[in-house]
Amino acid sequence: MWRIYKMLKSLTIKNFTVFANAKINFSPGMNVIIGDNSTGKSHLLKLAYSMISTLYLFGGDRIKTIEQLQIKFGDKLNGVFKPNKLSNLSHKPEQNSQISIQTDLENLSFILKNNELKADHLPLSYPQIAPLFFPTQEVLSLQPPVFIALYENRYLPIDETYYDLCKVLNLPLLKKYSDENKEIIKALETELGGKVVLDNNGRFYLDIPQQGKIEISLIAEGLKKIATLVYLIMNGSLRHGCTLFWDETEANLNPRMRVKVAKVLAALTKQGIQIILTTHDLFLMKELSLLIDMNQIPARFFSLKREDEDTNIEQGKVLEDLQTIVSLEEELALYDREQSLYYAKKTL
């Protein structure tokens, strides 16, 4: 029997970036966000991550005031979105923006007005597990300890999700793993062809039998993504109660590797990990939809569509519920062009 965990349930936004007024209802299992470029897919991920991350960090503070919460959330939005000023995140700068989050234990709202954030109340509960965010580019080759020190002491034009992930990757490994995690690690290491190791200087390597240690910067980009998954499971960061945000999951993964990653993500949801990802790839959408149906995983699919100056969100429990799937439309259009060319050649 599927159990419902204390995770993100919904995000409501008004007058924020490309959204005039939108609400997205999340599943405790798999959540797949699709849509054309510039429809706000990454913005949804970054906003939800910023709020969950703020609540997690704020929960660990010894002194808790509403002013402190407002400052922390503002700092997180600045770090993740990198605007010149907070009011630039408003859909229409002359109007107030509202951001509301709902979990099983908490409802919290913020108003953004004139570069200032106001919370409606102090939270009564906080996430016990830190959320994780996979940006579009891998981070293992950044050498996490070096990048952390650089980010903390220099101004870098890189958003804070990279820094956050580097900090988590810098954590030591667990001594023991569950049987389920052993199976996931084994499957991923088979795909990698070796084991992920971290030396005393904070450099990642892929230890391949009969070849030795290969610097992580010398392996394929897609393998680095898989290595990141492995290491986060091994150090206990990706575990029950975590919400994983993954932007453009298909990036640098060939179809065979996408199948492997999709299976791992499905297995992680069974362990009580909430997955929220974006993708442009029809192959990955279909593979995830198939796994969701086969394993009876709670899921939601979201299609973002730009209309005039606003982005509308279409939601469904399965991929087939969506009326607008841009990648499918383009695939059908390509098929039509191929057929037109074929018949044109036959008539010559």
C-alpha positions, -999 to 999 in steps of 0.1 A, spaced: 0 0 0 13 35 -9 19 58 20 15 95 19 45 114 33 48 149 46 58 167 14 50 196 -9 13 196 -18 7 228 -37 23 261 -49 1 291 -56 16 322 -72 2 355 -83 21 381 -104 54 362 -103 78 361 -133 57 347 -163 27 337 -142 -2 361 -136 -22 337 -115 -14 299 -112 -17 270 -88 1 237 -92 -10 207 -71 18 182 -66 17 145 -62 37 129 -33 53 106 -59 63 117 -94 57 152 -109 66 159 -145 65 194 -158 67 200 -196 62 229 -219 79 251 -245 109 273 -237 102 305 -216 70 291 -202 84 291 -166 92 254 -160 125 262 -143 109 291 -124 84 268 -108 111 244 -97 133 272 -83 105 289 -65 93 257 -48 128 247 -40 136 282 -25 106 280 -2 112 244 10 149 251 14 142 283 34 118 264 57 144 237 63 172 261 71 149 283 92 138 252 112 174 247 123 178 283 137 177 288 174 161 322 172 129 324 151 112 357 143 90 366 113 115 392 103 143 366 102 121 343 80 114 371 56 151 380 53 160 343 47 135 338 20 145 370 3 181 359 4 172 325 -11 152 341 -39 182 364 -47 206 335 -46 186 311 -67 171 335 -93 199 361 -93 177 392 -101 192 427 -98 164 434 -73 135 413 -59 108 434 -76 122 422 -110 106 388 -101 71 403 -103 51 397 -134 40 433 -133 64 453 -111 37 479 -102 16 452 -85 22 430 -54 32 394 -59 19 366 -37 36 332 -31 19 305 -11 30 270 -3 11 241 12 25 209 27 7 183 48 17 202 79 19 239 68 3 267 48 25 297 44 22 328 22 45 357 13 37 391 -2 64 407 -24 60 445 -25 86 472 -33 115 447 -29 103 436 5 88 402 15 61 399 42 51 365 56 16 360 69 28 340 100 56 320 114 56 283 104 44 258 130 64 230 114 95 225 93 109 200 69 132 175 86 150 166 54 168 191 31 154 193 -5 178 187 -34 180 205 -67 198 192 -98 206 221 -121 209 216 -158 247 213 -156 265 187 -135 286 198 -105 309 169 -97 337 183 -119 335 217 -101 353 200 -72 327 207 -45 351 218 -16 369 242 -39 337 256 -54 322 260 -20 351 281 -8 351 301 -40 313 308 -39 315 319 -2 343 344 -8 337 357 -43 309 371 -64 300 345 -90 274 348 -118 262 313 -109 229 306 -91 228 292 -56 215 257 -66 250 247 -77 264 259 -44 237 240 -24 243 208 -43 281 211 -39 276 214 -1 255 182 0 280 163 -21 307 172 3 290 152 31 307 119 41 293 85 31 270 63 52 284 31 67 252 11 59 225 12 32 191 -3 30 185 -33 7 166 -11 -17 194 14 -19 219 -13 -25 200 -25 -55 197 11 -69 235 17 -63 243 -16 -79 222 -8 -110 237 27 -114 273 15 -109 267 -11 -136 257 17 -159 288 37 -148 311 7 -152 327 15 -118 323 30 -84 322 67 -75 349 77 -51 360 110 -34 397 115 -25 410 135 5 413 166 -16 376 167 -25 381 154 -61 357 129 -75 368 98 -95 353 69 -112 371 37 -100 369 12 -129 380 -24 -125 413 -31 -143 416 6 -153 419 24 -120 407 58 -111 394 81 -139 391 118 -131 354 127 -131 360 156 -155 372 130 -181 340 110 -182 308 118 -202 284 144 -190 255 120 -187 276 96 -165 284 125 -142 247 130 -136 243 93 -127 274 95 -105 257 124 -87 226 103 -80 248 74 -67 268 96 -43 237 114 -29 222 80 -21 255 68 -6 259 98 17 222 97 28 211 130 13 186 114 -11 164 95 13 129 91 26 112 124 31 134 143 6 120 163 -23 142 161 -54 139 189 -80 156 181 -113 157 206 -141 159 192 -177 164 156 -165 172 144 -200 202 167 -206 232 147 -218 215 114 -213 211 90 -243 178 71 -246 193 39 -229 205 60 -200 172 78 -198 155 45 -193 179 36 -165 174 70 -148 136 68 -151 136 34 -134 158 48 -106 135 77 -101 105 54 -100 122 33 -73 131 64 -53 94 74 -52 86 40 -37 111 49 -8 91 81 0 111 106 -21 90 132 -39 103 138 -75 96 171 -93 113 174 -127 111 192 -160 117 178 -194 114 186 -231 120 149 -241 90 129 -253 109 97 -249 115 103 -212 79 115 -207 65 82 -222 90 61 -202 80 78 -169 43 75 -178 48 38 -185 66 32 -152 40 52 -133 13 30 -147 31 -3 -142 41 5 -106 10 24 -96 30 54 -86 11 85 -76 19 111 -102 10 144 -118 18 158 -152 18 195 -160 19 212 -193 28 249 -194 16 270 -223 23 307 -230 -8 327 -239 -4 364 -245 16 377 -215 7 348 -191 15 311 -187 -13 287 -181 -9 253 -165 -27 222 -176 -27 193 -151 -34 156 -153 -28 124 -134 -13 107 -165 4 120 -196 -26 112 -218 -47 137 -197 -28 166 -212 -42 183 -243 -10 202 -251 23 183 -254 47 204 -275 72 177 -281 45 154 -294 31 180 -317 66 186 -332 72 149 -336 39 146 -355 48 177 -376 82 160 -384 64 129 -395 41 149 -418 72 166 -434 88 132 -439 57 118 -456 53 149 -478 89 146 -489 85 108 -495 54 113 -517 70 142 -535 99 120 -545 76 93 -557 58 116 -580 90 127 -597 
